[in-house]
Amino acid sequence: MRVLAFSPHPDDVEILCSGTLAKYAAAGHQVGIAYVTNGNVGSPTLSKVDIAAIRKQESEQAAAVLGADFFWMGYEDEFLYDTRDVRLHFIELIRQFEPDLVLCPDKDNDYHPDHTRTGQIVWDTHIMATVPNIETNTKPCKKIHEVWYYDTIAGINFLPEYYIDISKYWEQKIAMLNCHVSQNDWLNDQYHTELRNYAETQSKFRGFQSSCAYAEAFKRPKFFPMPVLENGLLPGAVLV
């Protein structure tokens, strides 16, 4: 199976669903991470050009922890818009990877505009990627992929339908988070915390909800036609 996760900013996927990606990778599935914006406002001291370059390097290192395919879309942090060119970029990337399953933010319940817009564009293009008359450099996908929404930061507005036990993959999640060194300066300056605290608090809470040490939370939106994979989401999902 081929699993592609869209990260609105560098480190969002690491915080919210990297344990699940690690679980997929360990089971032999191919994993890809698409970083949508370049994180160029994520520093209290560095220029936008400098911090964007650093965050790209950090993201490459994080993806390499899993051996994941790395995609850098490069849009400005906080200025992601749903335009024709942006949609075509998403479609082209999806066609290049040919996913069975796409993980992205919840377009209806996330509270950050870059997150909601990423989720909306993934939602709007998931069938478009199979349509021959929507042309990009890569041929259309042969099938419609599944779409799953991952949790929001701090779980705000998010009511999980499924939990994935990531306890065995916690160290890989932390290794990916530790690649984003620059964000500890940013988070300490803005919110008086560090990146690991975000992920640890949330993963322990989702684990508490699902009777394990660490977990990540997901929802599956409904649409027509609904593809059903033979394997679906990895074993360990708990329906609530």
VENPEMO-V711294 format. One record per residue. N is the residue number from 1. RES is the residue in one small letter. PHI is phi as a letter, one per 40 degrees, with the letter a starting at -180 (* if undefined). PSI is psi as a letter, one per 30 degrees, with the letter a starting at -180 (* if undefined). OMEGA is omega as a letter, one per 30 degrees, with the letter a starting at -180 (999 if undefined). Layout:
N&RES&PHI&PSI&OMEGA  N&RES&PHI&PSI&OMEGA
This chain:
1&m&*&l&a  2&r&b&k&a  3&v&b&k&a  4&l&b&k&l  5&a&b&k&l  6&f&c&k&a  7&s&b&j&a  8&p&d&e&l  9&h&b&l&l  10&p&d&k&l  11&d&h&f&l  12&d&c&e&l  13&v&c&e&l  14&e&c&e&a  15&i&c&e&a  16&l&b&f&a  17&c&a&g&a  18&s&c&f&l  19&g&c&e&l  20&t&c&e&l  21&l&c&e&l  22&a&c&e&l  23&k&c&e&l  24&y&c&e&a  25&a&c&e&a  26&a&c&f&l  27&a&c&g&l  28&g&g&g&l  29&h&c&l&l  30&q&c&k&a  31&v&b&k&l  32&g&b&k&l  33&i&b&k&l  34&a&b&j&l  35&y&c&j&a  36&v&c&e&l  37&t&b&l&a  38&n&c&g&l  39&g&g&g&a  40&n&c&g&l  41&v&b&g&a  42&g&c&h&l  43&s&a&k&l  44&p&c&f&a  45&t&b&e&a  46&l&c&l&l  47&s&c&l&l  48&k&c&e&a  49&v&c&e&a  50&d&c&e&a  51&i&c&e&l  52&a&c&e&l  53&a&c&e&l  54&i&c&e&a  55&r&c&e&l  56&k&c&e&l  57&q&c&e&l  58&e&c&e&a  59&s&c&e&l  60&e&d&e&l  61&q&c&e&a  62&a&c&e&l  63&a&c&e&a  64&a&c&f&l  65&v&d&e&a  66&l&c&f&a  67&g&g&g&a  68&a&c&k&l  69&d&c&k&a  70&f&b&k&l  71&f&b&k&a  72&w&b&j&a  73&m&c&e&l  74&g&g&g&l  75&y&c&l&a  76&e&c&k&l  77&d&d&k&l  78&e&g&f&a  79&f&b&h&l  80&l&c&k&a  81&y&b&l&l  82&d&c&j&l  83&t&b&l&l  84&r&d&e&a  85&d&c&e&l  86&v&c&e&l  87&r&d&e&l  88&l&c&e&l  89&h&c&e&l  90&f&c&e&a  91&i&c&e&l  92&e&c&e&a  93&l&c&e&l  94&i&c&e&l  95&r&c&e&l  96&q&c&e&a  97&f&c&f&a  98&e&f&i&a  99&p&c&l&l  100&d&c&e&a  101&l&b&k&l  102&v&b&k&l  103&l&b&k&a  104&c&a&l&l  105&p&c&l&l  106&d&c&j&a  107&k&c&f&a  108&d&c&f&a  109&n&b&f&l  110&d&c&l&a  111&y&b&f&l  112&h&b&k&a  113&p&d&e&l  114&d&c&e&l  115&h&c&e&a  116&t&c&e&a  117&r&c&e&l  118&t&d&e&l  119&g&c&e&a  120&q&c&e&a  121&i&c&e&l  122&v&d&e&l  123&w&c&e&a  124&d&c&f&a  125&t&b&f&a  126&h&c&e&l  127&i&c&e&l  128&m&d&e&a  129&a&c&f&a  130&t&c&f&a  131&v&c&j&a  132&p&c&e&a  133&n&c&f&l  134&i&c&j&a  135&e&c&k&l  136&t&b&a&a  137&n&c&f&a  138&t&b&k&a  139&k&c&l&a  140&p&d&l&l  141&c&c&l&a  142&k&c&f&a  143&k&a&l&l  144&i&c&k&a  145&h&c&l&l  146&e&c&k&l  147&v&b&k&l  148&w&b&k&l  149&y&c&k&l  150&y&c&l&a  151&d&d&l&l  152&t&c&l&l  153&i&d&k&a  154&a&g&g&l  155&g&g&g&a  156&i&c&k&l  157&n&g&g&a  158&f&b&k&l  159&l&b&j&a  160&p&c&k&l  161&e&b&f&a  162&y&b&k&l  163&y&b&k&l  164&i&b&k&l  165&d&c&j&a  166&i&b&g&a  167&s&d&e&a  168&k&c&f&a  169&y&b&g&a  170&w&c&e&a  171&e&c&e&l  172&q&c&e&l  173&k&c&e&l  174&i&c&e&l  175&a&c&e&l  176&m&c&e&l  177&l&c&e&a  178&n&c&f&l  179&c&c&f&a  180&h&c&i&a  181&v&d&e&a  182&s&c&f&a  183&q&c&f&l  184&n&c&e&l  185&d&c&e&a  186&w&c&e&a  187&l&c&e&l  188&n&c&e&l  189&d&c&e&a  190&q&c&e&a  191&y&b&g&l  192&h&f&h&l  193&t&a&a&l  194&e&b&l&a  195&l&d&e&a  196&r&c&e&a  197&n&c&e&l  198&y&d&e&a  199&a&c&e&a  200&e&c&e&l  201&t&c&e&a  202&q&c&e&a  203&s&c&e&l  204&k&c&e&l  205&f&c&e&l  206&r&c&e&l  207&g&c&e&l  208&f&d&e&l  209&q&c&f&a  210&s&b&g&l  211&s&g&h&l  212&c&a&l&a  213&a&c&e&a  214&y&b&k&l  215&a&a&l&l  216&e&b&l&a  217&a&b&k&a  218&f&a&l&l  219&k&b&l&l  220&r&b&j&l  221&p&c&l&a  222&k&b&k&l  223&f&a&l&l  224&f&b&k&f  225&p&c&k&a  226&m&c&j&l  227&p&c&k&l  228&v&b&j&l  229&l&c&l&l  230&e&c&e&a  231&n&c&e&a  232&g&g&a&l  233&l&c&k&a  234&l&d&k&l  235&p&d&k&a  236&g&h&f&l  237&a&c&k&l  238&v&b&j&l  239&l&c&k&a  240&v&b&*&999
